[in-house]
């Protein structure tokens, strides 16, 4: 097994979740759609924090699958607000896995995806609202 150590972002992770056997495709890898869902959750968390309220996913501008995710991997998403518009927020999400070698149980990290999603800040009625200034 390749022992690729990849540098992690400096900020703490936004989401950390294990990949389980219920989420595999016919090849035994985790479904891309499952990974996309985790990335969307991480992006929304960061967007809600910055918008100080409710948001909705507007667009997936980019989603690159770099490596497969395996059962037993710990999926770790790092989300960062890249741009704030009037009512929207663009969030970059880098996703890594913490994987263990099955022979010696040594852990290593691999970057598995990179994504950019756009969220819209919403008011109580579900209409777009202005994103407040940063603190």
C-alpha positions in Angstrom: 0.0 0.0 0.0 1.3 3.5 -0.9 2.2 5.5 2.2 1.3 8.9 0.8 1.2 11.5 3.5 -0.6 14.7 2.3 -0.5 18.0 4.1 -3.8 18.9 5.9 -5.3 22.4 6.0 -4.2 24.4 9.0 -7.8 25.1 10.2 -9.6 22.3 12.2 -11.9 20.0 10.2 -15.5 20.9 9.7 -16.8 17.4 9.5 -15.4 14.0 10.4 -17.4 10.8 9.7 -16.6 7.1 9.1 -17.5 5.5 5.8 -19.5 2.3 6.3 -20.5 -0.8 4.4 -24.0 0.5 3.9 -22.6 3.2 1.5 -20.7 1.0 -1.0 -21.2 0.6 -4.8 -20.9 -2.7 -6.7 -17.1 -2.4 -6.8 -16.9 -2.1 -3.0 -16.0 1.6 -3.0 -18.1 4.3 -1.2 -20.7 5.9 -3.5 -19.7 9.2 -5.0 -23.1 10.5 -4.1 -22.5 9.7 -0.4 -19.2 11.6 -0.5 -20.9 14.5 -2.2 -23.5 14.6 0.6 -20.8 14.8 3.3 -19.1 17.6 1.4 -22.4 19.5 1.1 -23.0 19.1 4.8 -19.5 20.4 5.6 -19.9 23.3 3.2 -23.3 24.2 4.6 -22.0 24.2 8.2 -19.3 26.7 7.2 -21.7 28.8 5.1 -24.3 28.9 8.0 -21.6 30.1 10.4 -20.5 32.9 8.1 -24.1 33.8 7.1 -25.3 33.6 10.7 -28.3 31.7 9.7 -30.1 29.4 7.3 -28.6 28.7 3.9 -29.4 26.5 0.9 -27.1 24.9 -1.7 -27.3 26.9 -4.9 -24.7 25.2 -7.1 -21.9 22.7 -7.2 -19.3 24.7 -9.2 -16.7 22.0 -9.1 -16.3 18.5 -7.7 -13.2 16.5 -8.3 -13.0 12.9 -7.2 -9.3 12.2 -6.7 -9.3 8.8 -5.2 -11.8 6.2 -4.0 -13.1 6.1 -0.5 -13.0 2.7 1.2 -15.1 1.1 3.9 -13.5 2.0 7.3 -11.9 5.2 6.1 -12.6 8.2 8.3 -13.7 11.0 6.0 -12.5 14.4 7.0 -13.8 17.6 5.4 -12.2 21.0 5.6 -14.4 23.8 4.5 -13.4 27.4 4.0 -15.4 30.4 2.8 -13.7 31.6 -0.4 -16.0 34.4 -1.4 -19.0 36.3 0.0 -21.4 38.0 -2.4 -24.5 40.0 -1.5 -26.7 36.9 -0.8 -24.4 34.1 -1.7 -21.3 32.4 -0.2 -18.8 30.3 -2.1 -17.2 27.5 0.0 -14.2 25.4 -0.9 -14.1 22.0 0.6 -11.0 19.7 0.7 -11.8 16.1 1.7 -9.2 13.7 3.1 -9.5 10.2 4.5 -7.7 8.8 7.4 -6.9 5.2 6.3 -5.2 2.4 8.2 -2.9 -0.2 6.6 -4.6 -3.6 7.1 -1.3 -5.3 7.8 0.4 -3.0 10.4 -2.5 -0.7 11.2 -0.4 2.4 10.5 -2.5 5.4 9.7 -2.0 7.8 6.8 -4.0 10.5 5.0 -5.0 10.8 1.4 -6.8 13.7 -0.3 -9.9 12.2 -2.0 -11.8 15.2 -3.3 -11.8 18.9 -3.9 -15.1 20.8 -4.3 -16.5 24.3 -4.6 -20.1 24.9 -3.7 -22.3 28.0 -3.7 -24.8 28.6 -0.9 -27.5 31.3 -0.7 -28.4 32.9 2.7 -32.2 32.6 3.4 -34.6 34.4 5.6 -37.3 32.7 7.7 -39.6 32.6 4.7 -37.0 30.9 2.5 -36.2 34.0 0.4 -32.6 35.1 -0.3 -31.3 37.6 2.3 -28.2 39.8 2.5 -25.2 38.1 4.1 -24.2 40.2 7.1 -20.7 41.7 7.3 -18.0 39.6 8.9 -17.4 40.0 12.6 
